[in-house]
Amino acid sequence: MDKLILIIFLICVCWGCKLNQTEHVHTISERQEKYSNILIEKVSLELDFNSFVGFFAYGKNTLFYIDQLYTQVHTFDPEFNKIGEFLGKGDGPDRQNVINGFLPFVDAQRHLIVGGYETVLFDLDFSRQSSYPIRWDYSDNYSDMENFPKASMIGLYEIGWRPRGTNLSVLVDMDSKEMIFPVEMSHPKLNGFLHKEYYESVHTIGKYNMDRKKISTVLGQRSPVYLDHPFIPNFDFFYLESVSDSILVSFAVDPMIHVLDAEGNLIGKFGFPGQDFKSNYPATSSIDDALANFEIDLNKAGFYDHIYYDKKSGYLFRSYFPEGKGKGYSRIQVFENHSLIADVKVPERFRVIGNSGDWFIADGILDEKEEEMAVYKFVLK
């Protein structure tokens, strides 16, 4: 009898340890101010034809402007002089009809574009090399998916597309031939507009195998902060970044950046609340209400935005809007070894995308009304 009691006790202890590991993720919220100011220089750019709808990217001392309406890629040298113009609408090997995301230099000889439900690898002169259709690897039958949706049903997911003007947050590992996409679900019986279960169980990341040409795994969970605000689907977005073997996820409503392992397990959090951050999120009353008020809602409350890890400095940058968009400014946080070392005010559209010498580069101005196109160079002071 004593032996049986001991066995039961050990089982309970082990189970308790497992629960403890799950519920008490290591969290770091430290601030060690290293910089209190920022020196910003605006660099104007000139193009003959420009829709002013798109985004900038940077790599290997080359600036890329992706015009999403004309589906063109413009390149600029280290002095920001225009040096090339590529792609455009059409069906040839040097054409591309949709651009949702762009990653320069995914390896030494290729760039990657996501658009039109496919991912395409182009050579450095933007001639198409290979394409990967975005498909889903699932075996659930249609009736079950229609009537009894579950978070485990891969066939119910879709890519978490972002509005024009935003570079889709995609991670690529060419060595392992894997891509990671943000994903979401909009099933009538399981969605972010009406269902608590969506925020509790629906996954955030889809892992694409480039050999099988399918998304075969979904992983990751949404921040529990979403459960404090039922329901705010217009703030249900996040940005991805990779550091070493970890995946970093920055949710719009959570001051903490989530750290996942390669299998999507949450292994830690770090971050610090933004200054004067307003979290009075407008709750949605219906799907039609939420869809009609997407841009309006983003003007009403604060949210965390784009993240970028700079390998050279070891700094992680995160943009955020303390009061929402349309206020004429935003802020960026800078982290080093999980500690916040700077939180400074910057222009409203300001996403760090790279570095050039002693300067960091940020996207930037695309103003059709004023016909102004520019990026920012900056140093922390």
C-alpha positions as CSV (number, residue, x, y, z in Angstrom):
1,M,0.0,0.0,0.0
2,D,2.8,2.4,0.9
3,K,4.5,1.6,-2.5
4,L,1.2,2.4,-4.3
5,I,0.8,5.7,-2.5
6,L,4.4,6.6,-3.4
7,I,3.8,5.9,-7.1
8,I,0.6,8.0,-7.2
9,F,2.5,10.8,-5.4
10,L,5.3,10.7,-8.0
11,I,2.8,10.7,-10.9
12,C,1.0,13.8,-9.4
13,V,4.3,15.6,-8.8
14,C,5.4,15.0,-12.4
15,W,2.0,16.1,-13.8
16,G,2.1,19.1,-11.6
17,C,5.6,20.0,-13.0
18,K,4.3,19.7,-16.6
19,L,1.5,22.0,-15.8
20,N,3.8,24.4,-14.1
21,Q,6.2,24.5,-17.1
22,T,3.2,25.2,-19.4
23,E,1.6,27.9,-17.3
24,H,4.7,29.8,-16.1
25,V,6.7,30.7,-19.2
26,H,9.8,32.6,-18.4
27,T,9.1,36.3,-18.9
28,I,11.6,39.2,-19.0
29,S,10.5,42.8,-18.7
30,E,13.7,44.9,-18.2
31,R,14.6,48.4,-19.1
32,Q,18.2,49.6,-19.3
33,E,18.2,52.9,-21.1
34,K,21.2,53.2,-23.4
35,Y,19.8,55.8,-25.9
36,S,17.4,58.6,-25.2
37,N,17.4,60.3,-28.6
38,I,17.5,59.6,-32.3
39,L,19.0,61.5,-35.2
40,I,16.9,61.1,-38.3
41,E,17.8,62.1,-41.9
42,K,15.2,62.0,-44.7
43,V,16.4,60.7,-48.0
44,S,14.2,61.7,-50.9
45,L,13.8,59.3,-53.9
46,E,12.8,60.0,-57.5
47,L,10.8,57.8,-59.8
48,D,9.1,58.7,-63.1
49,F,6.1,56.4,-62.5
50,N,5.0,55.6,-59.0
51,S,1.6,54.5,-57.6
52,F,2.8,55.4,-54.0
53,V,1.3,52.1,-52.8
54,G,3.9,49.7,-51.7
55,F,6.8,49.3,-49.3
56,F,10.6,49.3,-49.0
57,A,13.1,46.5,-48.3
58,Y,16.8,46.5,-47.8
59,G,19.7,44.1,-48.3
60,K,23.4,44.0,-49.2
61,N,23.6,47.8,-49.5
62,T,20.7,47.9,-52.0
63,L,17.3,49.6,-51.4
64,F,14.3,48.0,-53.0
65,Y,11.0,49.8,-53.5
66,I,8.1,47.4,-54.2
67,D,5.3,49.2,-56.1
68,Q,2.3,46.9,-55.4
69,L,-0.1,48.5,-57.9
70,Y,2.3,48.4,-60.8
71,T,3.9,45.2,-59.4
72,Q,7.3,46.6,-60.1
73,V,10.6,46.4,-58.1
74,H,12.9,49.4,-58.2
75,T,16.4,49.3,-56.9
76,F,18.7,52.0,-55.5
77,D,22.4,52.0,-54.8
78,P,24.0,52.8,-51.4
79,E,23.8,56.5,-52.2
80,F,20.1,56.0,-53.0
81,N,20.4,56.6,-56.8
82,K,18.1,54.5,-58.9
83,I,19.9,51.6,-60.7
84,G,17.2,49.3,-61.9
85,E,13.5,48.6,-62.6
86,F,12.1,45.0,-62.8
87,L,8.9,43.0,-63.2
88,G,5.5,44.4,-63.9
89,K,2.2,42.8,-64.8
90,G,2.2,40.0,-67.4
91,D,2.8,36.3,-67.9
92,G,6.4,36.1,-68.9
93,P,9.4,34.8,-66.9
94,D,10.3,38.4,-65.9
95,R,6.7,39.4,-64.9
96,Q,4.7,39.2,-61.6
97,N,1.0,40.1,-61.2
98,V,0.8,40.3,-57.4
99,I,3.3,41.2,-54.7
100,N,2.3,40.7,-51.1
101,G,5.7,40.1,-49.7
102,F,9.3,40.5,-50.7
103,L,12.5,39.1,-49.2
104,P,15.8,40.2,-50.9
105,F,18.8,37.8,-51.0
106,V,17.2,34.7,-49.4
107,D,20.4,33.2,-50.6
108,A,23.5,34.5,-52.5
109,Q,21.7,34.4,-55.9
110,R,18.0,34.8,-55.4
111,H,15.2,37.0,-54.2
112,L,11.8,35.8,-53.0
113,I,8.3,37.2,-53.8
114,V,5.0,36.1,-52.3
115,G,1.9,36.9,-54.3
116,G,-1.0,35.5,-56.1
117,Y,-1.1,32.4,-53.8
118,E,2.4,31.4,-54.8
119,T,5.9,32.0,-53.7
120,V,8.4,32.7,-56.5
121,L,12.2,32.7,-56.5
122,F,13.8,35.1,-58.9
123,D,17.5,35.5,-59.8
124,L,19.3,38.8,-59.1
125,D,18.0,40.2,-62.4
126,F,14.5,39.2,-61.5
127,S,14.1,36.4,-64.0
128,R,11.8,33.7,-62.6
129,Q,13.7,30.6,-61.4
130,S,11.1,28.4,-59.6
131,S,7.6,28.8,-58.1
132,Y,5.9,27.2,-55.1
133,P,2.1,27.2,-55.0
134,I,0.6,27.9,-51.6
135,R,-1.4,24.7,-50.9
136,W,-2.6,23.0,-47.7
137,D,-1.8,19.4,-46.8
138,Y,-4.9,18.0,-45.1
139,S,-7.0,14.8,-45.0
140,D,-10.2,15.9,-43.1
141,N,-13.4,15.4,-45.0
142,Y,-15.4,18.4,-46.2
143,S,-18.4,17.6,-44.1
144,D,-16.4,17.6,-40.8
145,M,-14.6,20.8,-41.8
146,E,-17.9,22.5,-42.6
147,N,-19.9,21.4,-39.6
148,F,-17.3,20.7,-36.9
149,P,-14.4,23.0,-37.4
150,K,-11.3,22.4,-35.2
151,A,-8.0,24.3,-34.8
152,S,-6.2,21.1,-36.0
153,M,-7.9,21.1,-39.4
154,I,-5.2,22.5,-41.7
155,G,-7.6,22.8,-44.6
156,L,-9.5,25.6,-42.8
157,Y,-6.6,27.9,-42.7
158,E,-5.6,30.7,-45.0
159,I,-2.6,33.1,-45.2
160,G,-2.9,36.1,-42.9
161,W,-2.6,38.6,-45.7
162,R,-1.8,42.2,-44.8
163,P,-3.2,45.4,-46.5
164,R,-1.3,47.0,-49.3
165,G,1.6,49.1,-48.2
166,T,2.8,46.3,-45.8
167,N,5.4,43.7,-46.5
168,L,4.0,40.3,-45.6
169,S,5.9,38.8,-42.6
170,V,7.4,35.6,-44.0
171,L,10.4,33.7,-42.7
172,V,12.5,31.5,-45.0
173,D,15.2,28.9,-44.3
174,M,16.7,27.8,-47.6
175,D,18.9,25.2,-46.0
176,S,16.0,23.3,-44.5
177,K,13.7,24.3,-47.5
178,E,11.0,25.7,-45.2
179,M,9.0,28.8,-45.2
180,I,6.9,30.1,-42.3
181,F,3.7,32.1,-43.0
182,P,1.3,34.0,-40.7
183,V,-2.1,32.1,-40.9
184,E,-5.6,32.7,-39.7
185,M,-9.1,31.1,-40.0
186,S,-12.4,32.7,-41.0
187,H,-14.8,29.8,-40.7
188,P,-18.4,30.8,-39.9
189,K,-18.3,28.7,-36.8
190,L,-14.8,29.4,-35.7
191,N,-13.4,32.9,-36.3
192,G,-12.0,36.0,-34.6
193,F,-15.2,38.0,-34.9
194,L,-17.4,35.9,-32.7
195,H,-15.7,33.0,-31.0
196,K,-13.5,32.9,-27.9
197,E,-12.2,29.5,-29.0
198,Y,-10.6,31.1,-32.0
199,Y,-8.2,33.0,-29.7
200,E,-7.7,30.0,-27.4
201,S,-6.9,27.4,-30.0
202,V,-6.5,28.5,-33.6
203,H,-2.9,28.5,-34.7
204,T,-0.9,31.5,-35.9
205,I,1.9,30.0,-38.1
206,G,1.9,27.7,-41.1
207,K,5.1,25.8,-42.0
208,Y,5.6,25.3,-45.7
209,N,7.7,22.5,-47.1
210,M,9.4,23.5,-50.3
211,D,9.9,19.9,-51.5
212,R,6.3,18.9,-50.9
213,K,5.1,22.4,-52.0
214,K,2.4,22.4,-49.2
215,I,1.8,23.8,-45.8
216,S,1.9,20.6,-43.8
217,T,2.0,21.9,-40.2
218,V,0.2,24.7,-38.2
219,L,1.6,25.8,-34.9
220,G,1.8,28.6,-32.4
221,Q,-0.9,30.2,-30.3
222,R,-2.3,33.8,-30.0
223,S,-1.4,36.0,-27.1
224,P,-3.8,35.5,-24.1
225,V,-4.2,39.3,-24.1
226,Y,-6.8,38.9,-26.8
227,L,-9.0,37.1,-24.3
228,D,-9.1,40.3,-22.3
229,H,-10.8,42.2,-25.2
230,P,-13.6,40.2,-26.7
231,F,-13.7,40.7,-29.7
232,I,-11.2,42.8,-31.6
233,P,-10.5,41.1,-34.9
234,N,-9.2,44.2,-36.5
235,F,-6.2,44.0,-34.2
236,D,-5.7,40.3,-34.8
237,F,-2.4,40.5,-36.6
238,F,1.2,40.0,-35.8
239,Y,4.7,40.2,-37.2
240,L,7.4,37.4,-37.3
241,E,11.1,37.5,-37.1
242,S,13.8,34.9,-36.6
243,V,16.8,35.0,-34.3
244,S,19.1,31.9,-34.4
245,D,16.7,28.9,-34.1
246,S,13.9,30.9,-32.4
247,I,10.8,32.5,-33.9
248,L,9.8,35.9,-32.5
249,V,6.1,36.9,-32.7
250,S,5.0,40.5,-32.0
251,F,1.2,40.7,-31.5
252,A,-0.6,43.9,-32.1
253,V,-2.1,44.1,-28.6
254,D,0.7,42.5,-26.4
255,P,3.7,44.5,-25.1
256,M,5.5,41.1,-24.7
257,I,7.3,39.6,-27.7
258,H,6.7,35.8,-27.7
259,V,9.7,33.5,-28.3
260,L,8.9,30.1,-29.9
261,D,11.1,27.2,-30.6
262,A,11.3,25.6,-34.1
263,E,8.2,23.5,-33.3
264,G,6.1,26.5,-32.3
265,N,6.3,25.9,-28.5
266,L,6.3,29.0,-26.4
267,I,9.6,29.1,-24.5
268,G,9.7,32.7,-23.3
269,K,8.5,36.3,-23.5
270,F,10.2,39.6,-23.2
271,G,9.2,43.2,-23.7
272,F,8.2,46.4,-22.1
273,P,4.9,48.4,-22.4
274,G,5.0,51.3,-24.8
275,Q,4.9,54.9,-23.6
276,D,1.4,56.4,-23.3
277,F,0.0,53.3,-24.8
278,K,-3.8,53.4,-25.1
279,S,-5.5,50.0,-25.1
280,N,-9.1,51.1,-25.3
281,Y,-9.9,48.8,-28.2
282,P,-13.2,49.2,-29.9
283,A,-15.1,45.9,-29.6
284,T,-16.8,44.6,-32.7
285,S,-20.6,43.8,-32.6
286,S,-20.8,41.9,-35.9
287,I,-18.7,40.7,-38.8
288,D,-20.0,43.4,-41.1
289,D,-19.3,46.1,-38.5
290,A,-15.7,44.9,-38.1
291,L,-15.0,44.7,-41.8
292,A,-16.5,48.2,-42.4
293,N,-14.4,49.8,-39.6
294,F,-11.0,48.2,-40.1
295,E,-9.0,51.4,-40.9
296,I,-11.2,53.4,-38.5
297,D,-10.5,51.0,-35.6
298,L,-6.7,51.3,-36.1
299,N,-7.0,55.0,-35.5
300,K,-8.8,54.6,-32.2
301,A,-6.3,52.6,-30.1
302,G,-2.6,51.8,-29.8
303,F,-1.0,48.7,-31.3
304,Y,2.4,47.2,-31.8
305,D,3.6,46.8,-35.3
306,H,6.6,45.7,-37.4
307,I,9.7,44.0,-35.8
308,Y,13.2,43.7,-37.3
309,Y,16.3,42.0,-36.0
310,D,19.6,43.5,-37.1
311,K,22.4,40.9,-37.0
312,K,25.2,43.3,-37.2
313,S,24.3,45.3,-34.0
314,G,22.3,42.5,-32.3
315,Y,19.4,45.0,-31.9
316,L,15.7,44.1,-32.2
317,F,13.5,47.0,-33.4
318,R,9.7,47.1,-32.8
319,S,7.5,49.9,-34.1
320,Y,4.3,50.9,-32.4
321,F,1.5,53.4,-32.5
322,P,0.7,54.6,-28.9
323,E,-2.6,56.1,-29.8
324,G,-3.3,54.5,-33.1
325,K,-2.7,55.6,-36.6
326,G,-3.3,59.1,-38.0
327,K,-1.7,61.0,-35.0
328,G,1.3,62.1,-37.0
329,Y,3.9,60.0,-35.2
330,S,4.8,56.5,-34.0
331,R,7.5,55.2,-31.7
332,I,10.2,52.5,-31.9
333,Q,11.5,50.3,-29.2
334,V,15.0,48.9,-29.3
335,F,16.0,45.7,-27.5
336,E,19.4,44.3,-26.7
337,N,19.6,40.9,-25.0
338,H,15.9,41.1,-24.2
339,S,16.3,44.4,-22.4
340,L,14.7,47.6,-23.7
341,I,17.5,50.1,-24.4
342,A,15.5,52.8,-26.2
343,D,12.0,54.0,-26.8
344,V,12.0,57.0,-29.0
345,K,9.4,59.1,-31.0
346,V,9.7,58.8,-34.8
347,P,7.6,59.8,-37.9
348,E,4.3,58.0,-38.3
349,R,5.5,55.5,-40.9
350,F,8.8,54.2,-39.7
351,R,9.7,50.5,-40.0
352,V,13.4,49.6,-39.6
353,I,14.5,47.4,-42.6
354,G,18.3,47.3,-42.6
355,N,21.6,49.1,-42.0
356,S,24.1,50.9,-44.1
357,G,27.5,51.6,-42.4
358,D,26.8,53.5,-39.2
359,W,23.2,54.2,-40.2
360,F,20.0,52.2,-39.9
361,I,17.4,52.4,-42.7
362,A,13.7,52.8,-42.2
363,D,10.6,52.7,-44.5
364,G,9.6,55.5,-45.2
365,I,7.3,58.1,-46.9
366,L,4.9,57.2,-49.8
367,D,2.7,60.2,-50.1
368,E,0.7,60.4,-53.3
369,K,-0.9,63.7,-52.5
370,E,2.4,65.5,-52.0
371,E,4.1,63.2,-54.5
372,E,6.8,62.5,-51.9
373,M,8.8,59.3,-51.7
374,A,11.5,58.9,-49.2
375,V,13.2,56.6,-46.7
376,Y,14.9,57.5,-43.4
377,K,18.5,57.1,-42.2
378,F,19.0,57.2,-38.5
379,V,21.4,56.7,-35.6
380,L,20.6,56.3,-31.9
381,K,22.1,59.0,-29.6
